[in-house]
Amino acid sequence: MIIDAHAHWLPMEIVSNAHFFHKGWSDIEGQLKIMKENGIDRAVLTYPTSDAHLKLGSISEVAHIYNDNVAKILKRYPKEFIGAAILPIDNALDMQEEFKRAIHELGFRAISLASSYNGKFLDDEIFLPIYKQAQAANIPIFVHAQIVNPIGFERVNDPLLTPVIEYIFDITMSIGRLLMSEVLREYNGVKFVFANFGGALPFLQHRFDATYEMLRGINFVKDLKANPTQYLKNIYVDTGGDKVKANFQLALELFGAKHILWGSDWPAKKDIKTGMQAVKDLTISQEEKSAILGGNLETIVKGEN
């Protein structure tokens, strides 16, 4: 079974109130056609983040619009799509209630968070109750790059550099903050799935451990009880439409095949076949390739370890 871990769909009410997006992001029938043409059995619908809340009045309003509309898709196509609900992070009480509503009433099987919100990363205490809920219910959390004011945006606002560099480093910093705040250790039962190979993390794995060991030697950094990569290996990452063999190899070295999920990043990226072929061309076992292409994700959403 092939399952896409990184796909998007947006209701027109959000598209029409946000920059960048167009009606193609609301074409679920077109998405089903593309899935069939590429042999994709199921896809996780995650929120790509947007600035629609600026016109709609609040993130809470966006969350309810998005979740209610995706719930209709899940009801109509229960075998084709897996829903990842977004949360009203501007309302702590509603955030927990919306988690319960999405999972227990609307048919969602995952949560979708951005890597940060107005500079507030996922180690902030407002998210801790969600991690407790997710850990208790065995609900995975998919983390997409924040595209509204990501890290570095206040210094460099460029139509190419922002998505290429700042989105990726927002994900990277988000994971780093979760590591240093010890969320990854204290909530080790939460299955975090970070987009795009976890940002620059695979490229930094050796630097993380070497620098940590050096700084621990002079008591300059707190004791994490283990090297950073021991915690980083526990998270999951998706491929985000990547097709570069070297990037896959670095990710395999850090996370291992069991913690990598193939994702297309549809409809932002259109070349689905090449990204899928990149997995098939890896010098790993067929079992591991099948796991990356869908087996790992199937296990996660079933709540298995």
RODO-2510 file (C-alpha; in nm, 4 decimals, decimal comma):
residues 305
     n   res          X          Y          Z
     1     m     0,0000     0,0000     0,0000
     2     i     0,1279     0,3458    -0,0906
     3     i     0,0274     0,6278     0,1429
     4     d     0,1170     0,9920     0,0862
     5     a     0,2254     1,1467     0,4170
     6     h     0,2404     1,5040     0,2891
     7     a    -0,0592     1,6213     0,0855
     8     h    -0,2787     1,9282     0,1136
     9     w    -0,6346     2,0364     0,0504
    10     l    -0,7971     2,3668     0,1472
    11     p    -1,1617     2,4772     0,1498
    12     m    -1,2339     2,7740    -0,0781
    13     e    -1,3254     2,9877     0,2223
    14     i    -0,9621     2,9680     0,3319
    15     v    -0,8168     2,9920    -0,0210
    16     s    -1,0129     3,3084    -0,0953
    17     n    -0,8906     3,4735     0,2253
    18     a    -0,5230     3,3807     0,1944
    19     h    -0,2287     3,4797    -0,0240
    20     f    -0,0484     3,2376    -0,2555
    21     f    -0,3135     2,9647    -0,2749
    22     h    -0,5498     2,9132    -0,5685
    23     k    -0,8580     2,7043    -0,6450
    24     g    -0,6411     2,4082    -0,7431
    25     w    -0,5787     2,3578    -0,3717
    26     s    -0,9537     2,2933    -0,3310
    27     d    -0,9898     2,0333    -0,6074
    28     i    -1,0396     1,7061    -0,4198
    29     e    -1,1647     1,5228    -0,7298
    30     g    -0,8528     1,6293    -0,9187
    31     q    -0,6442     1,5086    -0,6275
    32     l    -0,8136     1,1688    -0,6343
    33     k    -0,7430     1,1440    -1,0069
    34     i    -0,3733     1,2178    -0,9523
    35     m    -0,3585     0,9632    -0,6720
    36     k    -0,5092     0,6942    -0,8921
    37     e    -0,2745     0,7730    -1,1813
    38     n     0,0260     0,7359    -0,9506
    39     g    -0,0914     0,4292    -0,7617
    40     i    -0,1426     0,6125    -0,4331
    41     d    -0,3949     0,4338    -0,2116
    42     r    -0,4362     0,6952     0,0600
    43     a    -0,3143     1,0413     0,1515
    44     v    -0,2838     1,2375     0,4738
    45     l    -0,4380     1,5827     0,4422
    46     t    -0,2303     1,8282     0,6450
    47     y    -0,2637     2,2041     0,6732
    48     p     0,0052     2,3956     0,4780
    49     t    -0,0404     2,6979     0,7082
    50     s    -0,1736     3,0230     0,5654
    51     d    -0,2451     3,3833     0,6552
    52     a    -0,6229     3,3386     0,6192
    53     h    -0,6684     3,4095     0,9900
    54     l    -0,5749     3,7730     0,9289
    55     k    -0,8903     3,8252     0,7217
    56     l    -1,1131     3,5718     0,8946
    57     g    -1,0432     3,7201     1,2355
    58     s    -0,8708     3,4412     1,4263
    59     i    -0,6887     3,1109     1,4030
    60     s    -0,9843     2,9599     1,5892
    61     e    -1,2161     3,0543     1,3027
    62     v    -0,9779     2,9026     1,0482
    63     a    -0,9467     2,5829     1,2531
    64     h    -1,3207     2,5250     1,2675
    65     i    -1,3693     2,6040     0,8977
    66     y    -1,0869     2,3722     0,7977
    67     n    -1,1794     2,0831     1,0263
    68     d    -1,5489     2,0931     0,9398
    69     n    -1,4759     2,0889     0,5663
    70     v    -1,2088     1,8195     0,5791
    71     a    -1,4476     1,6107     0,7908
    72     k    -1,6896     1,6097     0,4968
    73     i    -1,4126     1,4707     0,2730
    74     l    -1,3301     1,2020     0,5294
    75     k    -1,6938     1,1007     0,5434
    76     r    -1,7219     1,0894     0,1646
    77     y    -1,3856     0,9187     0,1046
    78     p    -1,3008     0,7268     0,4244
    79     k    -1,0634     0,4862     0,2501
    80     e    -0,8761     0,7459     0,0452
    81     f    -0,7910     1,0136     0,3013
    82     i    -0,6570     1,0446     0,6537
    83     g    -0,7341     1,3725     0,8233
    84     a    -0,4919     1,5766     1,0352
    85     a    -0,6903     1,8390     1,2255
    86     i    -0,5619     2,1865     1,3011
    87     l    -0,6120     2,3456     1,6412
    88     p    -0,7157     2,6948     1,7588
    89     i    -0,3815     2,7699     1,9202
    90     d    -0,5037     3,1199     2,0104
    91     n    -0,7483     2,9675     2,2606
    92     a    -0,5966     2,7213     2,5101
    93     l    -0,9288     2,5788     2,6291
    94     d    -1,0786     2,5491     2,2823
    95     m    -0,7571     2,3879     2,1629
    96     q    -0,8104     2,0868     2,3883
    97     e    -1,1812     2,0698     2,3118
    98     e    -1,1187     2,0848     1,9371
    99     f    -0,8692     1,8006     1,9714
   100     k    -1,1415     1,5858     2,1288
   101     r    -1,4046     1,6933     1,8732
   102     a    -1,1788     1,6263     1,5761
   103     i    -1,0684     1,2818     1,6927
   104     h    -1,3873     1,1521     1,8541
   105     e    -1,6581     1,3186     1,6442
   106     l    -1,5190     1,4223     1,3062
   107     g    -1,3109     1,1174     1,2175
   108     f    -0,9609     1,2695     1,2216
   109     r    -0,6714     1,0382     1,3034
   110     a    -0,3925     1,2935     1,3404
   111     i    -0,3148     1,6528     1,4372
   112     s    -0,1486     1,9118     1,2123
   113     l     0,0677     2,1849     1,3672
   114     a     0,2920     2,4520     1,2203
   115     s     0,6587     2,4592     1,3221
   116     s     0,5975     2,7934     1,4953
   117     y     0,3328     3,0591     1,5496
   118     n     0,4441     3,4244     1,5479
   119     g     0,7864     3,3197     1,6707
   120     k     0,6440     3,0865     1,9360
   121     f     0,7861     2,7391     1,8803
   122     l     0,6351     2,4048     1,9771
   123     d     0,8198     2,3835     2,3080
   124     d     0,5914     2,6556     2,4454
   125     e     0,3872     2,5440     2,7446
   126     i     0,0573     2,6053     2,5648
   127     f     0,1226     2,2930     2,3591
   128     l     0,1983     2,0597     2,6495
   129     p    -0,1666     1,9624     2,7140
   130     i    -0,1934     1,8639     2,3465
   131     y     0,1115     1,6403     2,3766
   132     k    -0,0448     1,4763     2,6797
   133     q    -0,3652     1,4151     2,4853
   134     a    -0,1803     1,2881     2,1798
   135     q     0,0372     1,0554     2,3856
   136     a    -0,2597     0,9137     2,5756
   137     a    -0,4678     0,8608     2,2602
   138     n    -0,1715     0,7536     2,0406
   139     i    -0,2468     1,0296     1,7905
   140     p     0,0428     1,1361     1,5611
   141     i     0,1282     1,5035     1,5194
   142     f     0,2279     1,6204     1,1710
   143     v     0,4387     1,9367     1,1688
   144     h     0,4525     2,1546     0,8569
   145     a     0,6788     2,4542     0,8075
   146     q     0,5330     2,7865     0,9145
   147     i     0,5004     3,0002     0,6014
   148     v     0,3800     3,3152     0,7808
   149     n     0,6772     3,5015     0,9319
   150     p     0,9124     3,2020     0,9624
   151     i     1,2477     3,2359     1,1346
   152     g     1,4628     3,5018     0,9652
   153     f     1,1670     3,6658     0,7901
   154     e     1,2183     3,9955     0,9721
   155     r     1,5674     4,0227     0,8241
   156     v     1,5188     3,8686     0,4786
   157     n     1,1843     3,8670     0,2962
   158     d     1,2470     3,7182    -0,0452
   159     p     1,0088     3,5159    -0,2673
   160     l     1,2714     3,2462    -0,3253
   161     l     1,4927     3,2587    -0,0156
   162     t     1,2037     3,2563     0,2294
   163     p     1,0514     2,9243     0,1150
   164     v     1,3831     2,7600     0,0309
   165     i     1,5751     2,8560     0,3446
   166     e     1,3500     3,0089     0,6110
   167     y     1,0752     2,7463     0,5957
   168     i     1,3362     2,4733     0,6349
   169     f     1,5131     2,6421     0,9230
   170     d     1,1836     2,7081     1,0997
   171     i     1,1279     2,3308     1,1068
   172     t     1,4873     2,2735     1,2162
   173     m     1,4651     2,5236     1,5020
   174     s     1,1290     2,3839     1,6076
   175     i     1,2827     2,0389     1,6533
   176     g     1,5853     2,1878     1,8265
   177     r     1,3641     2,3677     2,0770
   178     l     1,1700     2,0467     2,1465
   179     l     1,5020     1,8737     2,2089
   180     m     1,6471     2,1371     2,4433
   181     s     1,3211     2,1817     2,6368
   182     e     1,3229     1,8024     2,6852
   183     v     0,9773     1,7632     2,5318
   184     l     1,1176     1,4863     2,3102
   185     r     1,2314     1,3009     2,6227
   186     e     0,9339     1,3699     2,8484
   187     y     0,6753     1,2991     2,5775
   188     n     0,8611     1,0198     2,4031
   189     g     0,5331     0,8441     2,3291
   190     v     0,4206     1,1210     2,0922
   191     k     0,4792     1,0384     1,7271
   192     f     0,5964     1,3669     1,5774
   193     v     0,6124     1,3656     1,1967
   194     f     0,8142     1,6604     1,0652
   195     a     0,7911     1,7645     0,7015
   196     n     1,0804     1,7829     0,4552
   197     f     1,3205     1,5442     0,6297
   198     g     1,2993     1,7517     0,9476
   199     g     1,4555     2,0541     0,7805
   200     a     1,8351     2,0683     0,7986
   201     l     1,8499     1,8128     1,0786
   202     p     2,0064     1,5253     0,8799
   203     f     2,2923     1,7559     0,7802
   204     l     2,3521     1,8578     1,1425
   205     q     2,3408     1,5199     1,3153
   206     h     2,7158     1,4832     1,3747
   207     r     2,7548     1,8492     1,4711
   208     f     2,4789     1,8093     1,7297
   209     d     2,6555     1,5287     1,9153
   210     a     3,0108     1,6617     1,8789
   211     t     2,9162     2,0104     1,9980
   212     y     2,7020     1,8780     2,2817
   213     e     2,9844     1,6552     2,4076
   214     m     3,2312     1,9436     2,3901
   215     l     2,9998     2,1807     2,5809
   216     r     2,9086     1,9181     2,8393
   217     g     3,2798     1,8748     2,9009
   218     i     3,2996     2,2300     3,0313
   219     n     2,9511     2,2209     3,1885
   220     f     2,8297     2,4873     2,9456
   221     v     2,5075     2,3130     2,8412
   222     k     2,2528     2,1259     3,0481
   223     d     2,2639     1,7505     3,0787
   224     l     2,0176     1,5958     2,8343
   225     k     2,0854     1,2487     2,9796
   226     a     2,1901     1,1278     2,6334
   227     n     2,3408     1,2599     2,3121
   228     p     2,1001     1,4720     2,1044
   229     t     2,0763     1,2210     1,8191
   230     q     1,9423     0,9578     2,0593
   231     y     1,6271     1,1700     2,0902
   232     l     1,6234     1,2913     1,7306
   233     k     1,6200     0,9331     1,6046
   234     n     1,2787     0,8859     1,7680
   235     i     1,0961     1,1430     1,5558
   236     y     0,9479     1,0715     1,2131
   237     v     1,0041     1,2744     0,8986
   238     d     0,8423     1,2878     0,5572
   239     t     1,0265     1,3279     0,2281
   240     g     0,8273     1,6345     0,1167
   241     g     0,8555     1,5557    -0,2547
   242     d     1,2359     1,5348    -0,2404
   243     k     1,4098     1,3238    -0,5047
   244     v     1,7812     1,3738    -0,4252
   245     k     1,9495     1,0454    -0,3316
   246     a     2,2049     1,2109    -0,1024
   247     n     1,9257     1,3657     0,1052
   248     f     1,7593     1,0264     0,1465
   249     q     2,0887     0,8698     0,2511
   250     l     2,1497     1,1318     0,5201
   251     a     1,7953     1,0847     0,6502
   252     l     1,8411     0,7076     0,6551
   253     e     2,1611     0,7462     0,8543
   254     l     1,9916     0,9533     1,1239
   255     f     1,6349     0,8250     1,1384
   256     g     1,6478     0,4805     0,9798
   257     a     1,3967     0,3455     0,7283
   258     k     1,1279     0,2878     0,9929
   259     h     1,1038     0,6591     1,0690
   260     i     1,0854     0,7980     0,7139
   261     l     0,7520     0,8507     0,5366
   262     w     0,7192     0,9181     0,1668
   263     g     0,5292     1,2398     0,0915
   264     s     0,4515     1,4223    -0,2334
   265     d     0,3768     1,7759    -0,1084
   266     w     0,0861     1,7870    -0,3534
   267     p    -0,0307     2,0256    -0,4957
   268     a     0,2714     2,2472    -0,4245
   269     k     0,4895     1,9950    -0,6074
   270     k     0,3641     1,8166    -0,9158
   271     d     0,6358     1,5603    -0,9943
   272     i     0,5017     1,2730    -0,7889
   273     k     0,6520     0,9885    -0,9908
   274     t     1,0137     1,1033    -0,9552
   275     g     0,9862     1,1434    -0,5794
   276     m     0,8347     0,7977    -0,5496
   277     q     1,1003     0,6501    -0,7791
   278     a     1,3716     0,8002    -0,5573
   279     v     1,2559     0,5660    -0,2809
   280     k     1,2445     0,2660    -0,5141
   281     d     1,6012     0,3380    -0,6285
   282     l     1,7491     0,3385    -0,2767
   283     t     1,9985     0,0636    -0,1926
   284     i     1,7884    -0,0753     0,0909
   285     s     1,5694    -0,3833     0,1196
   286     q     1,2328    -0,4087    -0,0512
   287     e     1,0746    -0,4358     0,2920
   288     e     1,2276    -0,1023     0,3919
   289     k     1,1158     0,0624     0,0677
   290     s     0,7607    -0,0596     0,1258
   291     a     0,7756     0,0739     0,4798
   292     i     0,8776     0,4208     0,3602
   293     l     0,6139     0,4230     0,0837
   294     g     0,3292     0,3465     0,3199
   295     g     0,3918     0,0767     0,5788
   296     n     0,5348     0,3110     0,8397
   297     l     0,2472     0,5544     0,8095
   298     e    -0,0115     0,2784     0,8188
   299     t     0,1388     0,1624     1,1484
   300     i     0,1415     0,5143     1,2933
   301     v    -0,2211     0,5949     1,2190
   302     k    -0,3306     0,2574     1,3517
   303     g    -0,1706     0,3523     1,6799
   304     e     0,0888     0,0749     1,6739
   305     n     0,4476     0,1106     1,7934
***
